[in-house]
Amino acid sequence: MDKTYWIDYYKNNEPPKEPSLFAQVVLSYILKRRGNSPVTPSLLELGCGNGRDSIYFAQNGIDVTAIDQVDEICRLRNRFKSCKNLNFIREDFTDFPGYLSEKYDFIYSRFTLHSIREDEANTLLKNVHDNLKTGGELFIEARSVNDDIFGKGMPVKGERNAFIYNDHYRRFIDGDELVETLSRIGFNIIYTEESKNFAPYRNERPSVIRVEATIL
Ligand SMILES: C[S@@+](CC[C@H](N)C(=O)[O-])C[C@H]1O[C@@H](n2cnc3c(N)ncnc32)[C@H](O)[C@@H]1O
């Protein structure tokens, strides 16, 4: 969904290149958890956009695989081809894990869960669960139903909490429902919080949910 929108967006705009606040929090958590272990942690990013968070994780010693559907991925792959711990894949992440064979220590999704349908999200989260190593963790940041732009634009027929606004699809996430879905799949919820301070962008303060969940 919205593939053309995102391809054009990354072709014609200059989105932020610095790591998101979420990536900064997640990285410090991963590094703390790693401690002095000589084992390099692996992380899969679902929907990396211009790669800003994946590049940041890789620059800080994590073995990163980053998926997105946009043309930008080809440019990033070329730019980072000598970087052994950063692998860009141009694919639909809802088809994951079809084209991947490893399991990961961490799977990271920032501002992407709200860009897919509920049925796709349910399948994806089950696949994420099955492709994390034991003790592995999932990190999600997504727009919530309490966001100021919830309800703006055209409701998507047959879907809940989904609207086309500013030319693209968003399915706003109900935090309680997400926690319930993750728990049903078998995740153990470590942390969840919602705030308008998590993802400031220009003059916008979207209401955003963060979730950290592990598998035992
Ligand atoms: C709002 S951007 C977020 C990008 C990045 N995570 C960040 O925080 O800067 C959403 C990204 O998800 C990607 N995306 C959405 N649905 C996708 C799908 N089914 N497969 C691959 N990429 C997808 C889009 O192409 C876009 O790059």
The ligand as a Tripos MOL2 file, in Angstrom:
@<TRIPOS>MOLECULE
LIG
   27    29     1     0     0
SMALL
NO_CHARGES

@<TRIPOS>ATOM
      1 C1          7.0530    7.2080    7.8170 C.3       1 LIG1
      2 S1          8.2810    6.3230    6.9410 S.3       1 LIG1
      3 C2          9.3460    5.8780    8.3040 C.3       1 LIG1
      4 C3         10.7550    5.6090    7.8610 C.3       1 LIG1
      5 C4         11.7490    5.3610    9.0080 C.3       1 LIG1
      6 N1         11.3620    4.2330    9.8210 N.3       1 LIG1
      7 C5         11.9150    6.5910    9.8620 C.2       1 LIG1
      8 O1         11.4790    6.5680   11.0230 O.co2     1 LIG1
      9 O2         12.4740    7.5740    9.3710 O.co2     1 LIG1
     10 C6          7.4730    4.7640    6.5740 C.3       1 LIG1
     11 C7          8.3510    3.8400    5.7420 C.3       1 LIG1
     12 O3          7.7740    2.5340    5.7300 O.3       1 LIG1
     13 C8          7.9230    1.9990    4.4260 C.3       1 LIG1
     14 N2          6.9180    0.9580    4.2080 N.ar      1 LIG1
     15 C9          5.5860    1.0490    4.4650 C.ar      1 LIG1
     16 N3          4.9790   -0.1150    4.1610 N.ar      1 LIG1
     17 C10         5.9580   -0.9450    3.6960 C.ar      1 LIG1
     18 C11         5.9670   -2.2860    3.2570 C.ar      1 LIG1
     19 N4          4.8360   -3.0070    3.2220 N.pl3     1 LIG1
     20 N5          7.1470   -2.8290    2.8750 N.ar      1 LIG1
     21 C12         8.2990   -2.1060    2.9050 C.ar      1 LIG1
     22 N6          8.3540   -0.8270    3.3260 N.ar      1 LIG1
     23 C13         7.1930   -0.2600    3.7230 C.ar      1 LIG1
     24 C14         7.7440    3.1880    3.5050 C.3       1 LIG1
     25 O4          8.2800    2.9240    2.2270 O.3       1 LIG1
     26 C15         8.4820    4.2730    4.2770 C.3       1 LIG1
     27 O5          9.8300    4.3220    3.9160 O.3       1 LIG1
@<TRIPOS>BOND
     1     1     2 1
     2     2     3 1
     3     2    10 1
     4     3     4 1
     5     4     5 1
     6     5     6 1
     7     5     7 1
     8     7     8 2
     9     7     9 1
    10    10    11 1
    11    11    12 1
    12    11    26 1
    13    12    13 1
    14    13    14 1
    15    13    24 1
    16    14    15 ar
    17    14    23 ar
    18    15    16 ar
    19    16    17 ar
    20    17    18 ar
    21    17    23 ar
    22    18    19 1
    23    18    20 ar
    24    20    21 ar
    25    21    22 ar
    26    22    23 ar
    27    24    25 1
    28    24    26 1
    29    26    27 1
@<TRIPOS>SUBSTRUCTURE
     1 LIG1         1 GROUP 0 **** ****
